[in-house]
């Protein structure tokens, strides 16, 4: 009977359904930004939304932003998601992102960003009950962060991912490994969860998709696109680093169940430098390394 009920339930009504937008940014001053907008059916109320942002800064404390939206405050946009005052939304020439929290008494923290579109289109990864879409593989990012009475300008490049469905692989214990090299004329990305991967390379004005091999060893990430493409990449992590609990919205009983079933994962985003070998060229680019494990 339980299996029959699950089979008859619409994907968005299932308990494990998750709709997540992630903007990962490498800033020009080597800071990293991990911004997430999530709606899901776990936690205290079905259909709640959770906006989470963290700015990792070299030799300074990270800045965290967050908002938990009641289901009445959650709005699914044509392309994007609005959670109370916070949102990610596609515009005519890219994307707009806003985080705002606090009050006039305790001081606002405000993050506003524009992500200019590159015009590149990457084929999504389609699994049974889970989709990974590369909404923007090489966005030119500009914006400002106001926090603690100070204003900081943000300029860099980022990748925007839309991941959604009733069967999140990481909720079932699958490890996620991702790495991205982002420069003015380079975008190389690999997002691997378990044995499934979406990967691309935009070099010399051409966009390629393939299935590379990704390996890690003590702060070094190796990506080998051969024999599909004459491309290899080595990413050396050097910080700063931001670490988050990707399922902090779960209720205590849900956390206990997840811990017993697959363990409670940690999400970690680190900046680095990519050394790229493309045909007979040696290239370098700022890089981001993401692990959920």
For each residue, the residues with C-beta under 8 A, 3 or more apart:
1: 4 5
2: 5 6
3: 6 7
4: 1 7 8
5: 1 2 8 9
6: 2 3 9 14
7: 3 4
8: 4 5
9: 5 6 13 14
10: 13 14
11: 14 17 129 165 166
12: 17 19 166
13: 9 10 17 41
14: 6 9 10 11 17 41 166
15: 41 42
16: 41 42 166 167 168 171
17: 11 12 13 14 40 41 164 165 166
18: 38 39 40 163 164 165 166 168 171
19: 12 38 39 40 76 81 164
20: 36 37 38 161 162 163 164
21: 36 37 38 80 81 88 135 160 161 162
22: 34 35 36 160 161 162 163
23: 33 35 36 88 95 97 113 115 158 159 160
24: 32 33 34 35 158 159 160 161 180 269 288 290
25: 32 33 35 113 141 154 156 157 158 288
26: 30 32 156 157 158 180 182 271 286 287 288
27: 30 31 32 33 141 154 155 156
28: 155 156
29: 58
30: 26 27 58 240 271 286
31: 27 55 56 57 58 154 156 240 271
32: 24 25 26 27 55 56 240 241 242 269 270 271 288
33: 23 24 25 27 53 54 55 56 154 156 158
34: 22 24 52 53 54 56 242 244 267 269
35: 22 23 24 25 52 53 54 88 97 99 111 113
36: 20 21 22 23 50 51 52 53
37: 20 21 49 50 51 80 81 83 86 87 88
38: 18 19 20 21 49 50 51 52 249
39: 18 19 47 48 49 50 74 76 81 83
40: 17 18 19 43 48 50 249
41: 13 14 15 16 17 46 47
42: 15 16 247 249 250 251 254
43: 40 48 50 249 250 251 254
44: 48 251
45: 48 70 71
46: 41 71
47: 39 41 71 74
48: 39 40 43 44 45 68 69 70 71 74 249
49: 37 38 39 68 69 71 73 74 81 83 84
50: 36 37 38 39 40 43 66 67 68 69 83 249
51: 36 37 38 65 66 67 68 69 83 84 86 99
52: 34 35 36 38 64 65 66 244
53: 33 34 35 36 64 65 66 99 111
54: 33 34 35 62 63 64 65 242 244
55: 31 32 33 62 63 111 145 242
56: 31 32 33 34 62 239 240 241 242 269 271
57: 31 60 61 62 63 240
58: 29 30 31 239 240
59:
60: 57
61: 57
62: 54 55 56 57 240 242
63: 54 55 57 109 145 147
64: 52 53 54
65: 51 52 53 54 99 101 109 111
66: 50 51 52 53 101
67: 50 51 83 84 85 86 99 101
68: 48 49 50 51 249
69: 48 49 50 51 73 74 83 84 86
70: 45 48 73 74 84
71: 45 46 47 48 49 74
72:
73: 49 69 70 83 84
74: 39 47 48 49 69 70 71 81 82 83
75: 81 82
76: 19 39 81
77: 80 81 82 87 89 90
78: 90
79: 89 90 135
80: 21 37 77 87 88 89 90 95
81: 19 21 37 39 49 74 75 76 77 87 88 89
82: 74 75 77 86 87 89
83: 37 39 49 50 51 67 69 73 74 86 87
84: 49 51 67 69 70 73
85: 67 98 100 101
86: 37 51 67 69 82 83 98 99 100
87: 37 77 80 81 82 83 96 97 98
88: 21 23 35 37 80 81 95 96 97 160
89: 77 79 80 81 82 95 96
90: 77 78 79 80 94 95 135
91: 94 95 96
92:
93: 116 117
94: 90 91 114 115 116 117 136 139
95: 23 80 88 89 90 91 114 115 117 135 136 139 160
96: 87 88 89 91 112 113 114 115
97: 23 35 87 88 111 112 113 114 115 143
98: 85 86 87 111 112 113
99: 35 51 53 65 67 86 109 110 111 112
100: 85 86 108 109 110 111
101: 65 66 67 85 108 109
102: 106 107 108 109
103: 106 107 108
104: 107 108
105:
106: 102 103
107: 102 103 104 147 148 149
108: 100 101 102 103 104 146
109: 63 65 99 100 101 102 145 146 147 148
110: 99 100 144 145 146 147
111: 35 53 55 65 97 98 99 100 143 144 145 146
112: 96 97 98 99 143 144
113: 23 25 35 96 97 98 141 142 143 154
114: 94 95 96 97 141 142 143
115: 23 94 95 96 97 136 139 140 141 158 160
116: 93 94 139 140 141 142
117: 93 94 95 136 139
118: 136 137 138 139 140 187 202
119:
120: 136 137 138 187 200 202 207
121: 207
122: 134 137 189 198 200 207 209
123: 198 209
124: 131 132 133 134 198
125: 131 132 133 191 196 197 198
126: 131
127: 130 131 132 165 167 169 196
128: 167
129: 11 165 166 167
130: 127 163 164 165 166 167 168 169
131: 124 125 126 127 162 163 164 165
132: 124 125 127 161 162 163 191 193 198
133: 124 125 161 162 163 164
134: 122 124 137 159 160 161 189 191 198 200
135: 21 79 90 95 160 161 162
136: 94 95 115 117 118 120 139 158 159 160
137: 118 120 122 134 159 187 189 200 202
138: 118 120 157 159 182 187 202
139: 94 95 115 116 117 118 136 157 158 159 160
140: 115 116 118 157
141: 25 27 113 114 115 116 154 155 156 157 158
142: 113 114 116 153 154 155
143: 97 111 112 113 114 153 154
144: 110 111 112 151 152 153 154
145: 55 63 109 110 111 151 152 154
146: 108 109 110 111 150 151 152
147: 63 107 109 110 150 152
148: 107 109
149: 107
150: 146 147
151: 144 145 146
152: 144 145 146 147
153: 142 143 144
154: 25 27 31 33 113 141 142 143 144 145
155: 27 28 141 142
156: 25 26 27 28 31 33 141 286
157: 25 26 138 139 140 141 182 183 184 286
158: 23 24 25 26 33 115 136 139 141 182
159: 23 24 134 136 137 138 139 180 182 187 189 288
160: 21 22 23 24 88 95 115 134 135 136 139
161: 20 21 22 24 132 133 134 135 191
162: 20 21 22 131 132 133 135
163: 18 20 22 130 131 132 133 168
164: 17 18 19 20 130 131 133
165: 11 17 18 127 129 130 131 168
166: 11 12 14 16 17 18 129 130
167: 16 127 128 129 130 171 172
168: 16 18 130 163 165 171 172
169: 127 130 172 174 176 193 194 196
170: 173 174 175 176 193 246 265 292
171: 16 18 167 168 247 258 262
172: 167 168 169 262
173: 170 261 262 263
174: 169 170 193 194
175: 170 193 194 291 292 293
176: 169 170 191 192 193 290 291 292 293
177: 190 192 193 214 216 290 291
178: 189 190 191 192 288 289 290 291
179: 189 190 214 221 223 233 235 274 287 288 289 290
180: 24 26 159 187 188 189 190 287 288 290
181: 186 187 188 189 233 235 274 276 285 286 287
182: 26 138 157 158 159 186 187 285 286 287 288
183: 157 186 187 283 284 285 286
184: 157
185: 203 205
186: 181 182 183 202 203 276 283 285
187: 118 120 137 138 159 180 181 182 183 200 201 202
188: 180 181 200 201 202 203 223 231 233 274 276 285
189: 122 134 137 159 178 179 180 181 198 199 200 201
190: 177 178 179 180 197 198 199 212 214 223
191: 125 132 134 161 176 178 197 198 199 290
192: 176 177 178 195 196 197 199 214
193: 132 169 170 174 175 176 177 196 197
194: 169 174 175
195: 192
196: 125 127 169 192 193
197: 125 190 191 192 193 211 212 214
198: 122 123 124 125 132 134 189 190 191
199: 189 190 191 192 209 210 211 212 225
200: 120 122 134 137 187 188 189 207 208 209 210
201: 187 188 189 207 208 209 210 225 229 231 278
202: 118 120 137 138 186 187 188 205 206 207 208
203: 185 186 188 206 208 231 276 278 283
204: 278
205: 185 202
206: 202 203
207: 120 121 122 200 201 202
208: 200 201 202 203 228 229 231
209: 122 123 199 200 201
210: 199 200 201 225 228 229
211: 197 199 228
212: 190 197 199 223 224 225 228 231
213: 223 224
214: 177 179 190 192 197 221 222 223
215: 221 222
216: 177 220 221 222 291
217: 220 222
218:
219: 236 237 238
220: 216 217 234 235 236 237
221: 179 214 215 216 234 235 237 272 289
222: 214 215 216 217 232 233 234 235
223: 179 188 190 212 213 214 232 233 234 235
224: 212 213 232
225: 199 201 210 212 228 229 230 231 232 233
226: 229 230 231 232
227:
228: 208 210 211 212 225
229: 201 208 210 225 226
230: 225 226 278 279
231: 188 201 203 208 212 225 226 276 277 278
232: 222 223 224 225 226 276 277
233: 179 181 188 222 223 225 274 275 276 277
234: 220 221 222 223 274 275
235: 179 181 220 221 222 223 272 273 274 275 287 289
236: 219 220 272 273 275
237: 219 220 221 241 270 271 272 289
238: 219 270 271 272 273
239: 56 58 270 271
240: 30 31 32 56 57 58 62 270 271
241: 32 56 237 268 269 270 271
242: 32 34 54 55 56 62 268 269
243: 266 267 268
244: 34 52 54 248 266 267 268
245: 248 264 266 267
246: 170 265 266 267 292
247: 42 171 250 255 258 264 265
248: 244 245
249: 38 40 42 43 48 50 68
250: 42 43 247 254 255 258
251: 42 43 44 254 255
252: 255 256
253: 256 257
254: 42 43 250 251 257 258
255: 247 250 251 252 258 259 264
256: 252 253 259 260
257: 253 254 260 261
258: 171 247 250 254 255 261 262 263 264
259: 255 256 262 263 264
260: 256 257
261: 173 257 258
262: 171 172 173 258 259 265
263: 173 258 259
264: 245 247 255 258 259
265: 170 246 247 262 292 293
266: 243 244 245 246 291 292 293
267: 34 243 244 245 246 290 291 292
268: 241 242 243 244 290 291 292 293
269: 24 32 34 56 241 242 288 289 290
270: 32 237 238 239 240 241 288 289 290
271: 26 30 31 32 56 237 238 239 240 241 286 287 288 289
272: 221 235 236 237 238 286 287 288 289
273: 235 236 238 284 285 286 287
274: 179 181 188 233 234 235 284 285 286 287
275: 233 234 235 236 282 283 284
276: 181 186 188 203 231 232 233 281 282 283 284 285
277: 231 232 233 281 282 283
278: 201 203 204 230 231 281 283
279: 230
280:
281: 276 277 278
282: 275 276 277
283: 183 186 203 275 276 277 278
284: 183 273 274 275 276
285: 181 182 183 186 188 273 274 276
286: 26 30 156 157 181 182 183 271 272 273 274
287: 26 179 180 181 182 235 271 272 273 274
288: 24 25 26 32 159 178 179 180 182 269 270 271 272
289: 178 179 221 235 237 269 270 271 272
290: 24 176 177 178 179 180 191 267 268 269 270
291: 175 176 177 178 216 266 267 268
292: 170 175 176 246 265 266 267 268
293: 175 176 265 266 268
